[in-house]
Amino acid sequence: MALSTWWLFVGMTFVVSATPGPNMLLVMSVSARQGFQAALQAMLGCMVALLLMMSLSAAGLGALLQSFPAVFDALRLAGAAYLAYLGVKCWRAPVQSDSASDQAVALPSAADVPEAKTLSGGQVRHGHSMSVARQGFLVAASNPKAILFAAAFFPQFIQPDAPQFAQFGILLATFSVIEVGWYLVYAASGQRLSAYLQRAHVMRAFNRLTGGVFVGFATVMALAREH
């Protein structure tokens, strides 16, 4: 792989990864509600799902989905349903006022989204960290278009006359570094929001905003016909 080709891949991936989507929104909202450690768990779940899906695309699943549109549509609608469910949970997450003042608000409990209990200060309990990672995995895996994207995007930067496995590994590692970098940017943004979420009316508005955006993503995914 030529160095110029790699730099082109870096530039295009940087722009694609920066685009707000369900993964980035989840990382930011988890960071705002539950703290940076919880956001790291969400990042882990998202990355495991993305790397798995891209590996499957390299194995030919992308071509399989293109050959069987009904299978793709079933996966797409299932993913849209999960994002809609997540949005409703965010919208309906209860906001409890502090007993001493109506200005303070408790963070969502384990029954809310994301699915993890919190300690004072927004730290995730160790026994529930896997539930946050699972949330990230399911959100990232909810969009089967990631498989088709990888199947269409990666081959453009792979030279057919050179070892393809090594080139795919380089591209996948590069993508991972850039994607995680943007996750950290969104998580830092969530941390800045957390100070404002201590007020009940702000937390309520944030819950409804993030819930509405998740439902919006679900609607776009459900109505999309091109694949």
matplotlib code that plots the C-alpha trace (Angstrom):
import matplotlib.pyplot as plt

x = [0.0, 1.4, 1.8, -0.3, -3.1, -2.9, -3.1, -6.1, -7.7, -6.8, -8.4, -11.6, -12.0, -11.4, -14.4, -16.6, -15.9, -16.5, -20.0, -22.5, -24.3, -25.9, -22.5, -21.2, -24.4, -24.4, -20.8, -21.6, -24.8, -23.3, -20.3, -22.7, -25.0, -22.6, -19.0, -16.0, -15.4, -18.8, -18.2, -15.0, -17.2, -19.6, -16.7, -15.4, -18.8, -19.1, -15.6, -16.0, -19.2, -17.6, -14.5, -16.6, -18.8, -15.9, -14.2, -17.4, -17.5, -14.0, -15.1, -17.8, -20.9, -21.4, -21.8, -24.2, -26.4, -26.4, -27.4, -30.3, -32.1, -34.7, -32.1, -30.6, -34.0, -34.8, -31.5, -32.1, -35.6, -34.4, -31.7, -34.2, -36.5, -33.7, -32.7, -36.3, -36.6, -33.4, -34.9, -38.1, -36.1, -34.1, -37.2, -39.0, -36.0, -37.3, -35.8, -35.9, -35.6, -33.4, -35.4, -33.7, -33.9, -35.6, -32.4, -30.5, -31.2, -30.3, -28.6, -30.7, -30.8, -30.1, -33.7, -32.9, -30.7, -27.8, -28.4, -26.0, -26.2, -24.3, -22.4, -22.2, -20.0, -21.2, -18.9, -20.2, -20.3, -17.9, -20.6, -22.6, -19.9, -20.6, -24.2, -22.8, -20.5, -23.4, -25.4, -22.6, -22.2, -26.0, -26.1, -23.1, -24.4, -27.9, -26.9, -26.0, -25.0, -21.7, -20.9, -21.8, -19.9, -16.7, -17.2, -17.4, -15.0, -12.0, -11.3, -10.8, -7.5, -6.2, -3.8, -4.8, -1.2, 0.0, -0.8, -4.4, -4.7, -1.8, -3.3, -6.7, -5.1, -3.4, -6.6, -8.6, -6.0, -6.0, -9.8, -9.8, -7.4, -9.4, -12.7, -11.6, -10.1, -13.5, -15.2, -12.9, -13.8, -17.5, -17.0, -15.1, -18.1, -20.4, -18.2, -18.7, -22.4, -22.5, -22.2, -25.3, -27.3, -27.4, -30.6, -33.8, -35.2, -31.9, -31.6, -35.2, -34.6, -31.4, -33.2, -35.8, -33.3, -31.2, -34.3, -35.7, -32.4, -32.3, -35.8, -34.8, -31.9, -34.4, -36.8, -34.2, -32.9, -36.4, -37.3, -34.0, -34.4, -31.1, -28.4]
y = [0.0, 3.4, 6.0, 8.4, 5.9, 5.4, 9.2, 9.4, 6.7, 8.6, 11.8, 10.1, 8.0, 11.1, 12.9, 9.8, 9.0, 12.6, 12.6, 12.3, 9.0, 6.6, 5.4, 8.9, 10.0, 7.0, 7.7, 11.4, 10.7, 7.9, 10.2, 13.0, 10.8, 8.4, 9.7, 9.0, 5.4, 4.4, 6.0, 3.9, 0.8, 2.1, 2.7, -0.8, -2.3, -0.1, -1.0, -4.7, -4.6, -2.5, -4.6, -7.7, -6.3, -5.1, -8.5, -10.1, -7.8, -8.9, -12.5, -11.9, -11.1, -7.8, -9.5, -12.0, -9.2, -7.5, -10.7, -11.3, -8.0, -9.6, -10.6, -7.1, -5.5, -7.8, -6.8, -3.2, -3.1, -5.0, -2.4, 0.4, -1.2, -1.3, 2.3, 3.3, 1.4, 3.1, 6.5, 5.8, 4.7, 7.9, 10.0, 8.4, 8.2, 9.6, 12.7, 12.9, 16.2, 16.5, 16.4, 19.6, 21.6, 21.3, 22.3, 19.0, 15.8, 12.2, 10.3, 7.6, 4.2, 0.8, 0.6, 3.5, 4.0, 3.3, 0.1, 0.5, 1.6, 4.6, 5.7, 9.2, 11.2, 9.3, 6.2, 2.9, 0.0, -2.7, -5.4, -3.4, -2.2, -5.0, -3.8, -0.5, -2.3, -4.4, -1.3, 0.0, -3.3, -3.4, 0.2, -0.3, -3.6, -2.3, -0.9, -3.6, -0.9, -0.8, -4.2, -2.9, 0.3, -1.7, -3.9, -0.9, 1.4, -0.7, -2.4, 1.0, 1.3, -2.2, -3.0, -6.4, -7.3, -7.0, -9.2, -8.2, -9.5, -7.3, -4.3, -4.9, -5.2, -1.8, -0.2, -1.7, -0.6, 2.9, 3.1, 1.9, 4.6, 7.4, 6.1, 5.8, 9.3, 10.7, 8.7, 10.4, 13.8, 13.1, 11.7, 14.9, 16.9, 14.7, 15.5, 19.2, 18.7, 16.8, 20.0, 21.4, 18.1, 18.6, 20.6, 18.7, 20.6, 20.4, 16.7, 16.3, 18.3, 16.3, 13.0, 14.1, 15.5, 12.3, 10.1, 12.1, 11.8, 8.1, 7.8, 9.9, 7.6, 4.7, 6.4, 7.1, 3.6, 2.1, 4.2, 3.8, 1.6, 1.9, -0.6]
z = [0.0, -1.0, 1.7, -0.3, -0.4, 3.3, 3.9, 1.7, 3.8, 7.0, 5.7, 4.5, 7.7, 9.8, 8.2, 8.2, 11.9, 13.0, 11.6, 14.5, 14.6, 17.2, 18.4, 19.1, 20.7, 23.0, 24.1, 24.7, 26.6, 28.8, 29.6, 30.6, 32.7, 34.3, 33.8, 31.7, 33.0, 31.8, 28.5, 28.1, 28.5, 25.9, 23.6, 24.1, 23.2, 20.1, 18.9, 19.4, 17.3, 14.5, 14.3, 14.2, 11.5, 9.4, 9.7, 8.5, 5.5, 4.6, 4.9, 2.3, 4.4, 2.7, -0.7, 0.9, 2.2, -1.2, -2.8, -0.3, 0.2, 2.5, 5.0, 4.9, 5.4, 8.3, 10.0, 9.2, 10.7, 13.8, 14.3, 13.8, 16.4, 18.9, 18.4, 18.7, 22.0, 23.2, 22.3, 24.2, 27.3, 27.2, 26.7, 29.6, 32.0, 35.3, 36.7, 40.5, 42.3, 45.4, 48.6, 49.8, 46.6, 43.2, 41.6, 41.9, 40.0, 40.5, 37.6, 35.9, 37.8, 36.4, 35.0, 32.7, 29.7, 29.6, 31.6, 34.5, 38.1, 39.2, 42.3, 43.6, 41.2, 38.2, 38.6, 37.2, 39.6, 38.6, 38.5, 36.0, 33.6, 31.2, 30.8, 29.5, 27.1, 25.9, 25.2, 23.1, 21.3, 20.5, 19.2, 16.9, 15.7, 15.1, 11.7, 9.1, 6.7, 8.5, 6.9, 3.4, 4.1, 4.9, 2.0, -0.4, 1.3, 2.3, -1.1, -2.7, -0.7, -1.1, -3.9, -5.5, -6.3, -2.7, 0.3, 1.1, 4.6, 5.8, 4.0, 5.6, 9.0, 8.5, 7.4, 10.3, 12.8, 11.4, 11.4, 15.1, 16.2, 14.4, 15.6, 19.2, 19.0, 18.0, 20.8, 23.3, 21.8, 22.2, 25.7, 26.7, 25.4, 27.5, 30.6, 30.0, 29.8, 33.1, 35.2, 33.7, 34.1, 37.9, 37.4, 37.0, 34.0, 32.1, 32.7, 31.5, 28.3, 27.7, 28.1, 25.6, 23.2, 23.1, 23.1, 20.1, 18.2, 18.7, 17.4, 14.5, 13.7, 13.9, 11.6, 9.0, 9.1, 8.8, 5.9, 4.0, 0.9, -0.8, 0.1]

ax = plt.figure().add_subplot(projection="3d")
ax.plot(x, y, z, "-o")
ax.set_aspect("equal")
plt.show()
